[in-house]
């Protein structure tokens, strides 16, 4: 058997419960594995932590490694003690609450997403007719994204962009965000290194607000300060 035929993700159960939220924070995630649309992550939730209602575009498996959580799926509340294993269909709205400190194993079963891009209006309409994948929408006749109102904010989903060019893609997209406008980023984890890189390149230019700290993704809004132009 060739080495590429398999990947040992954890030598024992303790390796999956090493992740811990830092003091003062309620949650910490760690990507363990990702390949061909399938990903495995561990999540540590402190008691009382809650994830707001969200949905995954792919089916997911959630196993409680230790502790106790409760999930609300559609309108049903499901208690999940240590050892429980749950399947959630793609698109099913769900939320999570930590009854005690808990470690979760999250398996996303095939992403099925299309990498986002800045596209022409006809291409956007065709894409949106066939899928709900968000794309960057440039205004007609504009060379920068000058968006007014949150409903029209461009969304950049970086989860399927290769790691080697992920940061460069976001930095390039930010150069198209006009002062006063914003870009929403969807990432597989809290992109702290990316945020540090953005602040180093454009100090105090983009304000960051977290929209979603979900099991499968994180959503952040980067707002370009009205008085500062991105270089």
Buried (B, 14 or more C-beta within 10 A) or exposed (E): EEEEEEEEEBEEEEEBBEBEBEEEEBBBBBEBEBEEBEBBBBBBBBBEBBBEEBBBBBBBBBBBBBBBBBBBBEEEEBEBBBEBEBEBEBEEEBBBBBBBBBBBBBBBBEBBBEBBEBBEEEEBEEBEEEEEBBBBBBBEEEEBBBBEEEEEBBBBBBBBBEEEEBBEBBBEBBEBBBBEBBBBBBBBBBBEEBBEBBEEBBEEBBEEEEBBBBBBBBBBBBBBBEEEEBE
